[in-house]
Amino acid sequence: MEHVVLDFAKDLGIDLSKPSQLESHQVNDNTAIMYSGKYHIIGEIVEGEVDGWDIILGEHCFSLTDEMDQVPIMMDGPIIEISFEVVLPWVLESNILI
């Protein structure tokens, strides 16, 4: 499934390692982590509406949003905001100290 997400991001010009915003929260009785955040890309929506675009790829959900509160200053031109959420299992042993 990872290759589907990677291909999707590549097609849209998203560098998955560089979100504009990233948050994480423990969920499911601390057995999983939900990551959420936003990516910003330069471009325009040429067809359809912001509210009508949700893509689910396995555990990953991508949506167009229009909050635009975390846009990097260096971006110039029309900007598209793509929000994401993914829930992944916690894989580290709980007794490990960081």
Backbone hydrogen bonds, N-H to C=O, Kabsch-Sander energy under -0.5 kcal/mol:
donor,donor_aa,acceptor,acceptor_aa,energy
4,V,1,M,-0.9
5,V,1,M,-1.5
6,L,2,E,-2.5
7,D,3,H,-2.6
8,F,4,V,-2.3
9,A,5,V,-2.6
10,K,6,L,-2.4
11,D,7,D,-2.5
12,L,8,F,-1.4
13,G,9,A,-0.8
13,G,10,K,-0.8
14,I,9,A,-2.9
16,L,14,I,-0.9
18,K,15,D,-2.5
20,S,38,K,-2.6
21,Q,38,K,-1.4
23,E,36,S,-3.0
25,H,34,M,-1.8
27,V,32,A,-2.7
31,T,27,V,-1.1
31,T,28,N,-1.1
32,A,27,V,-1.6
33,I,88,L,-3.1
34,M,25,H,-3.3
35,Y,33,I,-0.6
35,Y,86,V,-3.0
36,S,23,E,-2.2
37,G,84,F,-1.8
38,K,21,Q,-1.6
39,Y,82,I,-2.7
41,I,80,I,-2.4
43,G,41,I,-0.5
43,G,78,P,-2.4
46,V,44,E,-0.7
52,G,49,E,-0.9
53,W,50,V,-1.2
54,D,52,G,-0.6
55,I,62,F,-3.0
57,L,55,I,-0.5
57,L,60,H,-2.8
60,H,57,L,-2.3
61,C,85,E,-2.5
62,F,55,I,-3.0
63,S,83,S,-2.4
64,L,53,W,-1.5
65,T,81,E,-2.1
75,M,72,P,-1.7
80,I,41,I,-3.2
81,E,65,T,-0.6
82,I,39,Y,-2.8
82,I,80,I,-0.5
83,S,63,S,-2.9
83,S,81,E,-0.5
84,F,37,G,-2.4
85,E,61,C,-1.8
86,V,35,Y,-2.2
87,V,59,E,-0.6
88,L,33,I,-2.8
88,L,86,V,-0.5
90,W,31,T,-2.8
96,I,93,E,-1.6
